[in-house]
Amino acid sequence: MTRIGLTEEADVRAEALVKGKEGMFLRVAINGGGCGGYQYDFDITEKTERDLMVSDCVITDPISAKYMDGAIIDYVDEVKGSYFKVDNPLAQSTCGCGESFSVKE
């Protein structure tokens, strides 16, 4: 069973993003691309029957979940901007800009 956690800040922000949008969720996924191999993608979307619930308002697909087992999603508000940040114990390395990563296969 895959475990993906959210900090309180991430959970509050995810709820705010889908509030008033009936049947919509914040999807976190891993896509191929970037100089490190994979990158995280966040989107507001409907849930499919294959999706896994991360929280009441956050979903992911089974393939992405496999690469995020044990990850913690946080929401960071810094001078350079606000964003969701994933602390993924399966990520072996990140690229110089921090936007993409490789995982243990």
PEJOQUI-V81845 format. One record per residue. SS is DSSP state (h for helix, s for strand, l for the rest). PSI is psi in whole degrees, 0 to 359 (999 if undefined). D_CENTER is the distance of its C-alpha to the mean C-alpha in Angstrom with 2 decimals. Layout:
BEGIN
ss:SS psi:PSI d_center:D_CENTER
ss:SS psi:PSI d_center:D_CENTER
END
This chain:
BEGIN
ss:l psi:130 d_center:16.93
ss:l psi:138 d_center:13.30
ss:l psi:121 d_center:12.19
ss:l psi:127 d_center:8.78
ss:s psi:161 d_center:9.68
ss:s psi:140 d_center:9.20
ss:l psi:167 d_center:11.86
ss:h psi:320 d_center:14.35
ss:h psi:317 d_center:13.57
ss:h psi:320 d_center:9.92
ss:h psi:316 d_center:11.46
ss:h psi:317 d_center:14.34
ss:h psi:319 d_center:12.63
ss:h psi:316 d_center:10.60
ss:h psi:318 d_center:14.07
ss:h psi:324 d_center:15.82
ss:h psi:328 d_center:13.96
ss:h psi:358 d_center:14.98
ss:l psi:130 d_center:18.25
ss:l psi:2 d_center:21.19
ss:l psi:85 d_center:19.34
ss:l psi:128 d_center:20.66
ss:l psi:11 d_center:18.65
ss:s psi:150 d_center:15.51
ss:s psi:160 d_center:11.93
ss:s psi:118 d_center:8.63
ss:s psi:131 d_center:6.97
ss:s psi:127 d_center:3.54
ss:s psi:162 d_center:5.73
ss:s psi:127 d_center:7.58
ss:s psi:151 d_center:10.82
ss:s psi:147 d_center:14.02
ss:l psi:175 d_center:15.40
ss:l psi:166 d_center:15.96
ss:l psi:344 d_center:18.57
ss:l psi:350 d_center:16.68
ss:l psi:311 d_center:15.93
ss:s psi:158 d_center:12.21
ss:s psi:154 d_center:9.67
ss:s psi:146 d_center:6.07
ss:s psi:130 d_center:6.65
ss:s psi:133 d_center:6.14
ss:s psi:151 d_center:9.29
ss:s psi:122 d_center:11.65
ss:s psi:172 d_center:13.25
ss:s psi:158 d_center:15.41
ss:l psi:139 d_center:14.75
ss:l psi:170 d_center:16.59
ss:l psi:340 d_center:18.56
ss:l psi:342 d_center:16.56
ss:l psi:151 d_center:13.20
ss:s psi:141 d_center:12.25
ss:s psi:125 d_center:11.86
ss:l psi:319 d_center:9.44
ss:l psi:188 d_center:11.52
ss:l psi:337 d_center:14.14
ss:l psi:9 d_center:12.07
ss:s psi:133 d_center:8.51
ss:s psi:165 d_center:8.58
ss:s psi:164 d_center:7.62
ss:l psi:161 d_center:10.50
ss:h psi:324 d_center:12.61
ss:h psi:315 d_center:12.52
ss:h psi:320 d_center:8.82
ss:h psi:323 d_center:9.20
ss:h psi:325 d_center:12.19
ss:l psi:2 d_center:10.62
ss:l psi:17 d_center:8.24
ss:l psi:123 d_center:11.20
ss:l psi:0 d_center:11.84
ss:l psi:152 d_center:8.69
ss:s psi:127 d_center:8.57
ss:s psi:129 d_center:6.21
ss:s psi:160 d_center:8.99
ss:s psi:122 d_center:10.37
ss:s psi:135 d_center:13.11
ss:s psi:102 d_center:16.23
ss:s psi:175 d_center:18.46
ss:l psi:321 d_center:21.46
ss:l psi:354 d_center:19.65
ss:s psi:176 d_center:17.22
ss:s psi:138 d_center:14.43
ss:s psi:161 d_center:10.75
ss:s psi:134 d_center:7.37
ss:s psi:132 d_center:7.78
ss:s psi:123 d_center:6.33
ss:s psi:101 d_center:9.56
ss:l psi:113 d_center:9.68
ss:l psi:345 d_center:13.27
ss:l psi:348 d_center:13.42
ss:s psi:120 d_center:13.11
ss:s psi:321 d_center:16.82
ss:s psi:159 d_center:17.07
ss:s psi:160 d_center:15.66
ss:l psi:174 d_center:17.65
ss:l psi:325 d_center:19.86
ss:l psi:349 d_center:17.82
ss:l psi:7 d_center:14.61
ss:l psi:341 d_center:12.66
ss:l psi:168 d_center:12.68
ss:s psi:166 d_center:13.24
ss:s psi:157 d_center:15.11
ss:s psi:160 d_center:14.68
ss:l psi:127 d_center:17.47
ss:l psi:999 d_center:18.72
END
